[in-house]
Amino acid sequence: MEKQDYSLLVVDDNEMNRDMLSRRLQRKGYPVLVAEDGEQALEIIGRETVDLVLLDIMMPGLDGVEVLKILRKDYSQTELPVIMATAKADSKDMVEALSQGANDYVVKPLDFPVVLARVEAQLRTKEAASAPKTGEPTVAEIEPGVVLAGKYRLDELIGAGTFGAVYRAQHVDLEQDVAVKVLQPSVTANEESLKRFRQEGVAACRVQHPNAVAVSDFGVTDAGVAYLVMEFLEGRSLADELASSHHLSPYRCHEILGPVCDVMAEAHEANLVHRDLKPENIFLHEGARGEQVKVLDFGIAKLVGEAVTQENLTAEGWVLGTPAYMAPERISPEDLDGRADVYSLGIMLFEMLTGSRPFTADNRDPMSVIMMHVNSDPPTLRSFDPDVPEELEEVVAAAIRKDPGERLSAAQLGGALKRAVAASGEDQPAPPVAAASPRSQTASDSALVDRQAPTVSLAPETAGQEKEGFLGRFLRKLKRTRR
């Protein structure tokens, strides 16, 4: 509630004290009633709405303590807070007033900032006590073990970022595992964040595709906790796979990005731009039927169209996204379309094939990387790895052109990637190779063996992925030719 919503009553037989205190409270924005004795105070409280009383003790007729005793027969301390404002400074007077139900006690001459602070503290307590009791946890109380929205028990924190925390949870009625994303406490009070969070639920629900994470529920509880309920996934992200494998075979790249292109093609048909495609948002779910690629987090997606324009949900002064994968047009005021996502997919494909991103800054300055996307020509894939097939180099180049009008669409990128992999002879998984020794090897070690030795790499692989050197690819192609 605002200050003008509260009505205060100043009770004092001294006209100067009464008027001075009431005027100062009014200047702070509070409506103030005044009474010159106890009987007049009771009369005003009987006919007017009064939210707090500042009550003198030494008055003719009914003194302040007697008035307090009468008030406490009808009003509790939370219903009608009473602050005694008096010249009686003895501790026994203070103890008597507090024992009769006074909420607080201040001594004349009054220090107005102290009086104001105590008035506002009592009004906050009154408001909190009158708030409806929902039984819902507040944002500060969100932790494993609580039940959210009356049906989702949060079991384990599995991830957190700047704006959201994700919990492994269970639907208590259906006994089904789900993932619940909760807006971080630090931004819950921000209406812009709440709008964006609601938009995330709408955006995610609009993409009904087996390779998009399924969203089953979203909302804001009566206690102000914003949440989004998704299917629970098990496995690892593409970022994890790149960290362990350094770079991926062309076949593996298509195996992962082919389904992503399908999802994004459908999203773009619905005028939905993801705006933050990156390896961390591509999840390799290990389900009952094997691996399934899932696109995560449409949390900063922008619905293209009049509805979002009217809501003005773009965060003023912020560039939403990850600079390493950000399309050049992202820093312009022009509207975006799905080709911005295609650019991000092209940068990801570059990284998946070579183990490196095309643009990096030594000083790790995000704006430096963004300006490279805008102004610098990207290096070729084969300047990083001469073994990358030419067909794939052409596909990446067509996806990361500076001019959005010259890029492929998401559907075209998926088709071009499939054809390029097939043309390069990588249209099926490479045959497994036996490890020469059980010695463990890091991703950087195996990359060194693969790129520098003219033999098939003997490095043990992770997650069932095999890599081969230049000679291995040559021999396999030669075998097919002789057939």
C-alpha positions in Angstrom: 0.0 0.0 0.0 1.0 3.6 -0.6 1.4 6.2 2.2 -1.8 7.9 1.1 -3.7 4.7 1.8 -3.0 4.9 5.5 -4.8 7.2 7.9 -3.0 8.3 11.1 -4.5 9.8 14.2 -2.4 12.2 16.4 -3.8 12.6 20.0 -2.3 15.3 22.1 -3.8 18.1 24.3 -0.9 20.4 23.5 -1.9 22.3 20.3 1.6 23.1 19.3 2.9 19.5 19.6 -0.2 18.2 17.9 -0.1 20.5 14.9 3.7 20.2 14.4 3.6 16.4 14.4 0.6 16.2 12.2 2.0 18.7 9.6 5.3 16.8 9.4 3.5 13.5 8.8 1.3 15.1 6.2 4.4 16.4 4.4 5.6 12.8 4.2 2.4 11.9 2.4 0.2 10.5 5.2 -3.4 11.6 5.7 -3.6 12.7 9.4 -6.5 13.2 11.8 -6.1 15.1 15.1 -7.8 14.8 18.5 -7.2 17.1 21.5 -8.2 14.6 24.2 -9.0 10.9 24.8 -12.8 11.2 24.4 -12.5 12.9 21.0 -9.9 10.3 19.9 -12.4 7.4 20.7 -15.1 9.3 18.9 -13.0 9.7 15.7 -11.9 6.0 15.8 -15.5 5.0 16.1 -16.6 6.8 13.0 -13.4 7.0 10.8 -11.0 4.5 9.4 -7.8 4.8 11.4 -4.7 2.7 10.7 -2.4 3.9 13.5 -2.6 6.1 16.6 0.1 8.4 18.1 -1.2 8.8 21.6 -0.1 11.2 24.4 -0.4 9.9 28.0 -0.9 13.1 30.1 -4.2 14.5 29.0 -7.2 15.9 30.9 -10.2 13.5 31.4 -9.2 10.1 29.9 -5.4 9.8 29.9 -3.6 7.9 27.2 -3.2 4.7 29.1 -7.0 4.6 29.8 -7.7 5.2 26.1 -5.3 2.4 25.2 -7.1 0.0 27.6 -10.5 0.8 25.9 -9.0 0.4 22.4 -7.5 -3.0 23.2 -11.0 -4.4 24.0 -12.0 -4.0 20.4 -8.7 -3.9 18.4 -5.7 -6.1 18.5 -2.1 -4.7 18.2 -2.0 -5.6 14.5 -5.4 -4.3 13.7 -4.8 -0.9 15.3 -1.1 -0.1 16.2 -0.7 2.5 19.0 2.5 4.3 19.6 2.7 6.2 22.9 4.2 9.7 22.4 4.8 11.3 25.8 7.0 13.3 28.0 6.9 10.5 30.7 10.3 9.0 30.4 10.3 6.7 33.4 10.8 3.1 32.7 7.8 2.1 34.9 5.5 4.3 32.6 6.9 2.6 29.5 6.5 -0.8 31.0 2.9 -0.1 32.0 2.0 1.2 28.5 3.6 -1.8 26.8 1.9 -4.2 29.1 -1.5 -2.6 28.3 -1.0 -3.3 24.6 1.0 -0.3 23.2 3.0 -1.3 20.2 5.8 1.2 20.8 6.9 4.1 23.0 8.7 7.4 22.1 9.6 10.2 24.5 9.2 14.0 24.0 10.8 16.1 22.7 10.2 13.9 19.7 12.9 13.1 17.2 10.8 13.1 14.1 12.9 10.8 11.9 12.8 8.2 14.7 9.0 8.7 15.1 8.6 8.3 11.3 10.7 5.1 11.2 8.7 3.6 14.0 5.4 4.5 12.3 6.4 2.9 9.1 7.7 -0.2 10.8 4.3 -0.7 12.5 2.4 -0.1 9.2 4.6 -2.7 7.5 3.8 -5.2 10.3 0.1 -4.4 10.0 0.2 -4.9 6.2 2.0 -8.2 6.5 -0.4 -9.5 9.1 -3.4 -8.6 7.0 -2.0 -10.3 3.8 -3.9 -13.4 2.8 -2.3 -16.6 4.0 -1.8 -18.9 1.0 0.5 -21.5 2.5 2.8 -20.9 -0.4 6.6 -20.5 0.2 7.9 -17.0 -0.6 10.8 -16.5 -2.9 13.2 -16.4 0.0 11.9 -19.8 1.2 12.4 -21.7 -2.1 14.8 -24.6 -1.4 14.7 -28.4 -1.7 11.9 -29.9 0.3 9.3 -27.2 -0.3 6.1 -27.7 -2.3 5.5 -25.1 -5.0 2.0 -24.2 -6.2 0.6 -26.9 -4.0 1.8 -29.7 -6.4 5.5 -29.6 -7.2 7.9 -30.8 -4.5 11.4 -29.4 -5.1 13.9 -32.3 -4.5 17.3 -31.1 -5.7 18.9 -28.0 -7.2 20.4 -29.0 -10.5 21.4 -25.7 -12.0 21.4 -22.0 -11.5 22.1 -18.9 -13.6 21.7 -15.1 -13.5 17.9 -15.2 -13.8 16.7 -18.7 -12.9 17.4 -21.8 -10.9 16.3 -25.3 -12.0 15.2 -28.0 -9.6 14.6 -31.6 -10.0 11.1 -32.0 -8.6 8.1 -34.3 -8.4 4.5 -33.8 -9.2 3.1 -34.9 -5.8 -0.2 -36.2 -7.2 1.1 -37.9 -10.4 4.4 -39.0 -8.7 6.2 -37.9 -11.9 9.7 -36.4 -12.1 9.7 -32.9 -13.6 12.1 -30.0 -13.9 11.0 -26.7 -12.3 12.6 -23.4 -13.2 12.2 -20.7 -10.6 13.0 -17.0 -11.1 16.0 -16.1 -8.9 15.1 -14.1 -5.7 17.3 -11.2 -6.8 15.1 -10.4 -9.7 11.7 -11.5 -8.5 10.6 -8.0 -7.6 11.4 -6.8 -11.1 8.2 -6.5 -13.1 10.2 -6.7 -16.4 11.7 -10.0 -15.3 8.3 -11.4 -14.4 6.9 -10.3 -17.8 9.8 -12.0 -19.6 9.3 -15.1 -17.4 5.6 -15.3 -18.4 6.7 -14.8 -22.0 9.1 -17.7 -21.7 6.2 -20.0 -20.7 4.1 -18.9 -23.7 7.0 -19.1 -26.1 8.1 -22.6 -25.0 4.5 -23.9 -25.1 4.1 -22.7 -28.7 6.8 -25.0 -30.1 5.3 -28.5 -30.0 8.2 -30.6 -31.3 9.8 -33.8 -30.1 13.2 -32.1 -30.1 12.1 -29.1 -28.0 11.9 -29.5 -24.3 8.3 -30.0 -23.3 6.7 -27.4 -21.0 3.7 -28.6 -19.0 2.9 -25.7 -16.7 4.0 -22.1 -15.8 2.7 -19.3 -13.6 3.2 -17.1 -10.6 2.1 -18.3 -7.2 0.1 -16.2 -4.7 3.3 -15.7 -2.8 5.0 -14.1 -5.9 7.1 -17.1 -7.0 7.4 -17.4 -10.8 7.9 -20.9 -12.1 8.1 -23.0 -15.3 7.6 -26.8 -15.3 9.4 -28.9 -18.0 10.1 -32.5 -18.7 13.0 -33.8 -16.7 16.0 -34.6 -18.9 19.0 -36.8 -18.1 22.2 -36.7 -20.0 24.6 -33.9 -20.9 24.7 -30.7 -22.9 26.5 -30.2 -26.2 28.9 -28.0 -24.3 29.9 -31.0 -22.1 30.4 -33.2 -25.2 32.6 -30.5 -26.8 34.6 -30.2 -23.6 35.4 -33.9 -23.6 35.7 -34.5 -27.3 37.3 -31.2 -28.4 35.7 -31.5 -31.9 33.1 -33.8 -33.5 33.0 -35.8 -36.7 30.8 -34.5 -39.5 28.3 -37.3 -39.0 28.0 -36.5 -35.3 27.5 -32.8 -36.1 24.6 -33.7 -38.3 23.2 -36.1 -35.8 23.0 -33.3 -33.3 22.3 -30.2 -35.4 19.9 -31.8 -37.8 17.1 -32.1 -35.2 18.0 -28.6 -33.9 17.4 -27.2 -37.4 14.0 -29.0 -37.5 13.0 -27.4 -34.2 14.1 -23.9 -35.2 12.4 -24.2 -38.6 9.1 -24.9 -36.8 9.8 -22.1 -34.3 10.5 -19.6 -37.0 7.3 -20.6 -38.8 5.6 -19.5 -35.6 7.4 -16.2 -35.6 9.5 -17.2 -32.6 13.2 -16.4 -32.5 15.3 -18.2 -29.8 18.0 -15.5 -29.6 20.4 -17.5 -27.4 21.3 -20.7 -29.3 24.6 -22.1 -27.9 26.0 -25.5 -26.9 24.8 -25.0 -23.3 21.2 -24.8 -24.6 21.4 -28.0 -26.7 20.9 -31.0 -24.5 21.6 -34.7 -25.3 18.9 -36.5 -23.4 19.4 -40.2 -22.7 15.9 -41.5 -22.8 14.4 -45.0 -22.9 14.8 -45.1 -26.7 18.4 -43.8 -26.7 19.7 -40.3 -27.3 17.3 -37.5 -28.1 18.4 -34.0 -28.9 16.5 -31.2 -27.0 16.6 -27.5 -27.5 16.4 -25.7 -24.2 15.5 -22.2 -22.9 13.4 -20.0 -24.9 13.6 -17.7 -21.9 14.8 -14.7 -23.9 12.9 -15.5 -27.0 11.0 -12.6 -28.6 7.6 -13.2 -30.1 7.7 -11.3 -33.4 4.5 -9.4 -33.9 2.2 -6.7 -32.5 1.6 -8.3 -29.1 5.2 -8.1 -28.0 5.7 -4.7 -29.5 2.8 -3.4 -27.4 4.2 -5.1 -24.3 7.7 -3.6 -25.0 9.5 -6.5 -23.4 12.9 -5.8 -24.7 15.2 -5.0 -21.7 16.3 -1.4 -22.2 20.0 -1.1 -22.3 20.6 -4.8 -22.4 21.7 -7.1 -25.2 20.2 -10.5 -24.5 22.2 -13.4 -25.7 25.8 -14.9 -25.7 28.4 -12.8 -27.6 30.3 -15.8 -28.9 27.3 -16.9 -31.0 25.5 -13.6 -31.6 24.5 -12.5 -35.1 25.8 -9.1 -36.3 22.3 -7.7 -36.6 21.6 -8.3 -32.9 23.1 -4.9 -32.0 21.0 -3.0 -34.5 17.5 -1.6 -33.6 16.0 -3.5 -36.5 13.5 -6.4 -35.9 15.1 -9.9 -35.9 13.9 -13.0 -37.6 15.0 -16.6 -37.6 18.1 -15.9 -39.7 19.7 -14.6 -36.5 19.3 -18.1 -35.0 20.8 -19.6 -38.2 23.9 -17.5 -37.7 24.3 -18.9 -34.1 23.9 -22.4 -35.5 26.6 -21.7 -38.1 29.0 -20.6 -35.4 28.2 -23.7 -33.3 28.8 -25.9 -36.4 32.2 -24.2 -36.9 33.1 -24.9 -33.3 31.9 -28.5 -33.4 33.9 -29.3 -36.6 37.2 -27.5 -35.5 37.1 -27.3 -31.7 37.5 -23.5 -32.0 35.2 -20.5 -32.4 35.8 -18.2 -35.3 35.9 -15.1 -33.1 37.6 -14.8 -29.7 39.1 -11.8 -27.9 42.4 -12.1 -25.9 41.0 -9.7 -23.3 37.8 -11.6 -23.0 35.8 -8.4 -23.6 32.3 -9.4 -24.8 31.9 -6.2 -26.8 35.1 -6.9 -28.7 33.7 -10.3 -29.7 30.4 -8.7 -30.8 32.3 -6.2 -32.9 34.2 -9.0 -34.6 30.9 -10.6 -35.6 29.9 -7.2 -37.0 33.1 -6.1 -38.8 35.6 -9.0 -39.2 35.5 -11.7 -41.9 35.4 -15.1 -40.4 38.3 -17.5 -40.9 37.7 -20.6 -43.0 37.2 -23.9 -41.3 40.1 -25.5 -43.1 42.5 -22.8 -41.8 41.8 -24.4 -38.4 41.6 -28.0 -39.6 42.6 -28.9 -43.2 40.8 -32.3 -42.9 37.3 -30.6 -42.8 35.5 -31.5 -46.1 35.0 -28.6 -48.5 31.3 -29.3 -48.6 31.0 -28.6 -44.9 33.0 -25.4 -45.2 30.6 -24.1 -47.8 27.6 -24.9 -45.5 29.1 -23.0 -42.6 30.0 -20.1 -44.8 26.4 -19.8 -46.1 25.1 -19.9 -42.5 27.4 -17.1 -41.1 27.2 -14.5 -43.8 27.0 -10.9 -42.4 23.9 -10.0 -44.4 20.9 -11.9 -43.1 19.4 -11.9 -46.5 22.2 -14.0 -47.9 22.0 -16.7 -45.2 20.2 -20.0 -45.3 17.0 -20.6 -43.4 17.0 -23.1 -40.6 15.3 -25.7 -42.9 17.8 -25.1 -45.7 20.7 -25.4 -43.3 19.4 -28.8 -42.1 19.1 -30.0 -45.6 22.5 -28.6 -46.7 24.2 -30.1 -43.7 22.7 -33.5 -44.5 23.8 -33.4 -48.1 27.3 -32.2 -47.3 27.9 -34.9 -44.8 26.7 -37.5 -47.3 28.9 -36.1 -50.0 31.9 -36.1 -47.7 31.5 -39.8 -47.1 30.5 -39.2 -43.4 26.9 -40.2 -43.8 27.2 -43.1 -41.3 29.0 -43.6 -38.0 32.7 -44.3 -38.3 33.6 -48.0 -37.6 34.8 -48.4 -34.0 38.6 -48.6 -33.4 40.2 -50.5 -30.5 42.1 -48.5 -27.9 45.9 -49.4 -27.9 46.1 -49.1 -24.1 43.9 -48.3 -21.1 45.9 -45.1 -20.5 43.4 -42.2 -19.9 43.8 -39.3 -22.3 42.5 -35.8 -22.2 40.5 -34.2 -25.0 43.5 -32.0 -26.0 45.8 -35.1 -26.0 43.5 -37.0 -28.4 43.2 -34.0 -30.6 47.0 -33.8 -30.9 47.2 -37.4 -31.9 44.4 -37.1 -34.4 45.8 -34.0 -36.2 49.6 -34.7 -36.1 50.0 -38.4 -36.6 49.3 -40.1 -40.0 47.4 -42.9 -38.3 44.0 -43.7 -37.1 43.6 -42.1 -33.6 43.8 -44.7 -30.9 42.5 -42.3 -28.2 39.7 -43.8 -26.1 36.4 -42.0 -26.8 33.6 -40.6 -24.6 29.9 -41.3 -24.9 30.4 -43.8 -27.7 31.9 -41.3 -30.1 34.8 -42.5 -32.3 37.3 -40.1 -34.0 39.7 -41.0 -36.8 42.7 -39.4 -38.3 43.4 -38.3 -41.9 44.7 -41.7 -42.9 41.7 -43.5 -41.5 39.3 -41.4 -43.5 41.4 -41.9 -46.6 41.5 -45.7 -46.3 37.7 -45.9 -45.7 37.0 -43.8 -48.8 39.5 -45.9 -50.8 37.7 -49.1 -49.7 34.3 -47.8 -51.0 35.9 -46.7 -54.3 37.2 -50.2 -55.0 33.7 -51.6 -54.4 
